Amino acid sequence: MSGQALNLNGYTDVPEGKIAFVVTSLEMLEGPSVPLAPAREDVSLEPWVSPSADGYCSMFRQVGEEWLWFGRLTLERETLDGILGEPTREFFRPMINGKPVGLLEIDYADAANPELSYFGLTADAIGGGIGRWLMAQAVDMVWSRPETRRFWVHTCTGDSPQALKFYMSCGFKPYRRSIEVADDPRLSGVLPKDKGGHVPIIE
């Protein structure tokens, strides 16, 4: 199956040990005319300046393990340190009672087209509207920059089933669909085997 061409009008087998996701890229071409969410007093947004690799990976896992987030976990430490230290990349954590409950990462490497690189909440913070509040903070920050022409993000079928609908409800519109194939991170030990139950392991 190695090197097998993608069948664009039918099924294509994925090699053993691999996992495949359908990726949807979305864009926002202008800021919202009304706030996405009301102000809140129970949560605050804290800039996360120069996060350590260990601290970042810990939060990355808390937010994304169940949704098979693995991209940053497979990087060499030197590579990850370089990403975390990029001057065009900004990190934030929503805080409740002094405890971080999520991750917001925005990449301004292309100033006109900033990317929402990572966005999510810990399991105990989901369901109370904090996600929409967090997105409102991101959108306000991005569109407060005069250089911004487009804000974009991508999500995939490995992510939360609610992610795509959530992004669209916040004003992002799909513009591209891709297929990502990678080593299943649960088989390599990057993620525990009991994570991502919505995407079965095939050994």
BALOGU-623164 format. One record per residue (C-alpha): residue in one letter; residue number from 0; x, y, z. Coordinates in pm, 1 decimal, m for minus. Layout:
N
+------+------+----------+----------+----------+
! resn ! resi !        X !        Y !        Z !
+------+------+----------+----------+----------+
!    a !  NUM !        X !        Y !        Z !
...
+------+------+----------+----------+----------+
! end
This chain:
203
+------+------+----------+----------+----------+
! resn ! resi !        X !        Y !        Z !
+------+------+----------+----------+----------+
!    m !    0 !      0.0 !      0.0 !      0.0 !
!    s !    1 !    304.6 !    221.7 !     22.0 !
!    g !    2 !    293.2 !    495.1 !   m238.1 !
!    q !    3 !    m67.8 !    413.9 !   m323.0 !
!    a !    4 !   m240.0 !    688.9 !   m521.2 !
!    l !    5 !   m549.0 !    853.3 !   m376.9 !
!    n !    6 !   m867.9 !    739.0 !   m546.8 !
!    l !    7 !  m1067.3 !   1057.2 !   m602.5 !
!    n !    8 !  m1384.9 !    866.5 !   m682.6 !
!    g !    9 !  m1384.3 !    586.0 !   m431.0 !
!    y !   10 !  m1204.1 !    432.3 !   m136.5 !
!    t !   11 !   m830.7 !    434.8 !    m69.5 !
!    d !   12 !   m691.6 !    204.2 !    197.8 !
!    v !   13 !   m475.9 !    367.0 !    464.9 !
!    p !   14 !   m159.8 !    166.8 !    547.0 !
!    e !   15 !   m143.7 !    m17.6 !    878.0 !
!    g !   16 !    m21.0 !    201.5 !   1159.7 !
!    k !   17 !   m133.6 !    517.1 !    985.3 !
!    i !   18 !   m428.9 !    741.7 !   1055.9 !
!    a !   19 !   m614.3 !    970.0 !    814.6 !
!    f !   20 !   m804.8 !   1291.2 !    879.2 !
!    v !   21 !  m1017.1 !   1512.0 !    658.9 !
!    v !   22 !   m894.8 !   1866.9 !    722.8 !
!    t !   23 !  m1114.1 !   2173.1 !    669.2 !
!    s !   24 !   m950.7 !   2516.4 !    644.4 !
!    l !   25 !  m1166.4 !   2816.3 !    731.8 !
!    e !   26 !  m1117.9 !   3191.3 !    699.7 !
!    m !   27 !  m1265.3 !   3513.2 !    835.1 !
!    l !   28 !  m1227.5 !   3809.4 !    598.6 !
!    e !   29 !  m1351.6 !   4080.2 !    831.5 !
!    g !   30 !  m1415.0 !   4125.7 !   1199.7 !
!    p !   31 !  m1763.8 !   4069.2 !   1339.3 !
!    s !   32 !  m2000.9 !   4364.8 !   1345.8 !
!    v !   33 !  m2116.5 !   4274.1 !   1697.7 !
!    p !   34 !  m1920.4 !   4108.6 !   1982.5 !
!    l !   35 !  m1909.4 !   3731.4 !   1965.8 !
!    a !   36 !  m1964.4 !   3698.8 !   2339.2 !
!    p !   37 !  m2043.2 !   3920.3 !   2638.2 !
!    a !   38 !  m1778.8 !   4023.3 !   2889.4 !
!    r !   39 !  m1725.3 !   3785.4 !   3180.3 !
!    e !   40 !  m1596.7 !   3833.3 !   3533.2 !
!    d !   41 !  m1534.0 !   3466.5 !   3608.5 !
!    v !   42 !  m1256.3 !   3419.0 !   3353.4 !
!    s !   43 !   m958.1 !   3625.0 !   3242.6 !
!    l !   44 !   m705.5 !   3597.2 !   2962.2 !
!    e !   45 !   m340.3 !   3576.2 !   3061.6 !
!    p !   46 !    m55.6 !   3628.7 !   2814.2 !
!    w !   47 !    175.3 !   3328.6 !   2828.8 !
!    v !   48 !    515.9 !   3479.1 !   2761.8 !
!    s !   49 !    795.3 !   3241.0 !   2659.4 !
!    p !   50 !    627.7 !   2917.5 !   2770.1 !
!    s !   51 !    866.8 !   2634.3 !   2850.8 !
!    a !   52 !    845.5 !   2324.7 !   2634.3 !
!    d !   53 !    741.3 !   2112.3 !   2933.0 !
!    g !   54 !    472.7 !   2357.7 !   3044.1 !
!    y !   55 !    341.4 !   2397.7 !   2692.1 !
!    c !   56 !    326.5 !   2023.8 !   2625.5 !
!    s !   57 !    145.0 !   1968.4 !   2954.6 !
!    m !   58 !   m128.2 !   2216.3 !   2860.7 !
!    f !   59 !   m131.5 !   2089.0 !   2501.5 !
!    r !   60 !   m206.8 !   1741.1 !   2634.1 !
!    q !   61 !   m472.3 !   1859.9 !   2878.5 !
!    v !   62 !   m657.5 !   2033.9 !   2598.4 !
!    g !   63 !   m595.8 !   1806.1 !   2304.9 !
!    e !   64 !   m521.5 !   1446.5 !   2404.7 !
!    e !   65 !   m881.5 !   1333.5 !   2368.2 !
!    w !   66 !   m889.3 !   1489.1 !   2020.0 !
!    l !   67 !   m562.7 !   1333.6 !   1906.7 !
!    w !   68 !   m357.8 !   1652.0 !   1908.7 !
!    f !   69 !     m6.5 !   1525.6 !   1847.2 !
!    g !   70 !    168.8 !   1769.9 !   1613.5 !
!    r !   71 !    373.6 !   1946.2 !   1879.4 !
!    l !   72 !    437.0 !   1630.1 !   2081.5 !
!    t !   73 !    635.1 !   1459.4 !   1806.7 !
!    l !   74 !    879.1 !   1747.7 !   1754.3 !
!    e !   75 !   1239.0 !   1742.6 !   1865.8 !
!    r !   76 !   1284.2 !   1959.3 !   2174.3 !
!    e !   77 !   1508.5 !   2203.2 !   1987.7 !
!    t !   78 !   1245.4 !   2247.1 !   1717.3 !
!    l !   79 !    967.9 !   2301.1 !   1970.0 !
!    d !   80 !   1178.7 !   2549.5 !   2165.4 !
!    g !   81 !   1229.9 !   2740.0 !   1842.0 !
!    i !   82 !    856.5 !   2756.7 !   1773.0 !
!    l !   83 !    774.6 !   2865.1 !   2127.2 !
!    g !   84 !   1032.8 !   3141.4 !   2099.9 !
!    e !   85 !    919.1 !   3284.2 !   1766.2 !
!    p !   86 !    861.6 !   3658.8 !   1806.7 !
!    t !   87 !    559.9 !   3652.0 !   1574.9 !
!    r !   88 !    378.9 !   3386.5 !   1780.1 !
!    e !   89 !    160.7 !   3476.7 !   2079.1 !
!    f !   90 !     31.0 !   3245.5 !   2349.5 !
!    f !   91 !   m250.1 !   3298.2 !   2600.1 !
!    r !   92 !   m429.5 !   3097.2 !   2867.9 !
!    p !   93 !   m783.5 !   3156.6 !   2995.0 !
!    m !   94 !   m771.3 !   3157.5 !   3374.9 !
!    i !   95 !  m1037.2 !   3070.1 !   3632.2 !
!    n !   96 !   m950.1 !   3123.4 !   3997.4 !
!    g !   97 !   m582.9 !   3136.4 !   3906.0 !
!    k !   98 !   m593.5 !   2807.0 !   3716.7 !
!    p !   99 !   m528.4 !   2780.1 !   3339.5 !
!    v !  100 !   m818.7 !   2611.9 !   3160.2 !
!    g !  101 !   m716.3 !   2631.1 !   2797.4 !
!    l !  102 !   m477.4 !   2735.0 !   2525.7 !
!    l !  103 !   m489.4 !   3009.2 !   2262.9 !
!    e !  104 !   m204.4 !   3039.0 !   2013.3 !
!    i !  105 !   m193.3 !   3288.3 !   1726.4 !
!    d !  106 !     77.0 !   3301.3 !   1461.9 !
!    y !  107 !    139.8 !   3643.6 !   1305.1 !
!    a !  108 !    429.0 !   3531.9 !   1082.2 !
!    d !  109 !    218.8 !   3648.5 !    786.6 !
!    a !  110 !     91.1 !   3974.8 !    933.6 !
!    a !  111 !   m191.7 !   4007.3 !    681.0 !
!    n !  112 !   m306.1 !   3648.5 !    730.9 !
!    p !  113 !   m264.3 !   3548.3 !   1095.7 !
!    e !  114 !   m337.1 !   3187.0 !   1184.1 !
!    l !  115 !   m525.1 !   3054.9 !   1483.8 !
!    s !  116 !   m269.8 !   2780.7 !   1541.1 !
!    y !  117 !   m420.2 !   2613.9 !   1847.5 !
!    f !  118 !   m739.3 !   2681.8 !   2038.0 !
!    g !  119 !   m911.9 !   2475.4 !   2303.0 !
!    l !  120 !  m1023.9 !   2428.1 !   2660.8 !
!    t !  121 !   m961.2 !   2165.0 !   2924.0 !
!    a !  122 !  m1248.3 !   1920.3 !   2969.3 !
!    d !  123 !  m1371.8 !   2080.6 !   3291.9 !
!    a !  124 !  m1410.2 !   2421.7 !   3125.1 !
!    i !  125 !  m1620.5 !   2307.9 !   2828.8 !
!    g !  126 !  m1990.4 !   2381.6 !   2814.1 !
!    g !  127 !  m2023.2 !   2714.0 !   2993.7 !
!    g !  128 !  m1965.0 !   2953.3 !   2704.9 !
!    i !  129 !  m1597.4 !   3006.0 !   2781.6 !
!    g !  130 !  m1497.4 !   2879.7 !   2437.7 !
!    r !  131 !  m1697.8 !   3147.2 !   2262.5 !
!    w !  132 !  m1566.7 !   3409.0 !   2505.8 !
!    l !  133 !  m1210.2 !   3295.6 !   2430.0 !
!    m !  134 !  m1273.2 !   3316.0 !   2056.9 !
!    a !  135 !  m1409.6 !   3667.7 !   2103.2 !
!    q !  136 !  m1079.6 !   3765.8 !   2264.3 !
!    a !  137 !   m882.9 !   3615.0 !   1977.2 !
!    v !  138 !  m1095.0 !   3781.9 !   1711.4 !
!    d !  139 !  m1073.9 !   4120.2 !   1881.7 !
!    m !  140 !   m694.9 !   4099.2 !   1911.0 !
!    v !  141 !   m644.4 !   3990.9 !   1550.8 !
!    w !  142 !   m876.1 !   4247.8 !   1394.1 !
!    s !  143 !   m739.9 !   4530.0 !   1610.7 !
!    r !  144 !   m424.2 !   4505.4 !   1398.9 !
!    p !  145 !   m445.5 !   4725.2 !   1088.3 !
!    e !  146 !   m241.2 !   4475.1 !    886.3 !
!    t !  147 !   m498.9 !   4198.0 !    918.5 !
!    r !  148 !   m678.7 !   4103.0 !    598.2 !
!    r !  149 !   m772.6 !   3746.5 !    680.2 !
!    f !  150 !   m784.5 !   3532.6 !    996.2 !
!    w !  151 !   m771.6 !   3159.4 !    931.6 !
!    v !  152 !   m776.3 !   2825.3 !   1109.6 !
!    h !  153 !   m800.7 !   2459.0 !   1022.1 !
!    t !  154 !   m968.9 !   2170.8 !   1198.9 !
!    c !  155 !  m1001.2 !   1802.5 !   1120.1 !
!    t !  156 !  m1204.9 !   1489.9 !   1180.0 !
!    g !  157 !   m971.1 !   1394.0 !   1463.3 !
!    d !  158 !  m1073.9 !   1705.3 !   1653.7 !
!    s !  159 !  m1389.4 !   1753.6 !   1858.1 !
!    p !  160 !  m1700.6 !   1688.6 !   1645.8 !
!    q !  161 !  m1825.6 !   2031.2 !   1759.2 !
!    a !  162 !  m1515.7 !   2219.2 !   1640.1 !
!    l !  163 !  m1617.0 !   2282.0 !   1278.9 !
!    k !  164 !  m1966.6 !   2401.4 !   1366.8 !
!    f !  165 !  m1821.9 !   2621.2 !   1642.0 !
!    y !  166 !  m1577.3 !   2794.1 !   1409.9 !
!    m !  167 !  m1849.0 !   2855.0 !   1153.8 !
!    s !  168 !  m2081.6 !   2997.6 !   1419.9 !
!    c !  169 !  m1805.1 !   3244.2 !   1508.0 !
!    g !  170 !  m1784.4 !   3375.0 !   1152.6 !
!    f !  171 !  m1525.2 !   3151.2 !    985.8 !
!    k !  172 !  m1614.4 !   3012.0 !    642.7 !
!    p !  173 !  m1471.5 !   2690.7 !    493.6 !
!    y !  174 !  m1257.6 !   2740.9 !    184.9 !
!    r !  175 !  m1044.1 !   2427.7 !    145.5 !
!    r !  176 !  m1053.7 !   2056.5 !    222.1 !
!    s !  177 !   m743.3 !   1838.1 !    255.1 !
!    i !  178 !   m645.7 !   1489.0 !    366.0 !
!    e !  179 !   m375.2 !   1436.7 !    628.4 !
!    v !  180 !   m212.8 !   1097.3 !    677.3 !
!    a !  181 !     23.5 !   1038.3 !    967.9 !
!    d !  182 !    149.0 !    770.6 !   1203.8 !
!    d !  183 !   m118.5 !    692.4 !   1460.9 !
!    p !  184 !     23.3 !    866.5 !   1771.9 !
!    r !  185 !   m134.8 !    605.2 !   1997.6 !
!    l !  186 !     60.9 !    322.6 !   1837.5 !
!    s !  187 !    391.3 !    505.6 !   1871.9 !
!    g !  188 !    326.7 !    589.1 !   2238.6 !
!    v !  189 !    297.0 !    964.1 !   2184.7 !
!    l !  190 !    m62.1 !    948.0 !   2312.3 !
!    p !  191 !   m231.6 !    686.6 !   2534.2 !
!    k !  192 !   m425.6 !    416.3 !   2354.3 !
!    d !  193 !   m749.8 !    508.5 !   2531.4 !
!    k !  194 !   m760.9 !    856.5 !   2372.9 !
!    g !  195 !   m953.0 !    951.7 !   2060.6 !
!    g !  196 !  m1221.8 !    688.7 !   2092.7 !
!    h !  197 !  m1408.2 !    849.0 !   1801.5 !
!    v !  198 !  m1120.6 !    736.0 !   1574.7 !
!    p !  199 !  m1064.3 !    364.0 !   1637.2 !
!    i !  200 !   m714.4 !    220.9 !   1644.3 !
!    i !  201 !   m641.7 !    m30.8 !   1368.8 !
!    e !  202 !   m334.7 !   m244.7 !   1438.3 !
+------+------+----------+----------+----------+
! end
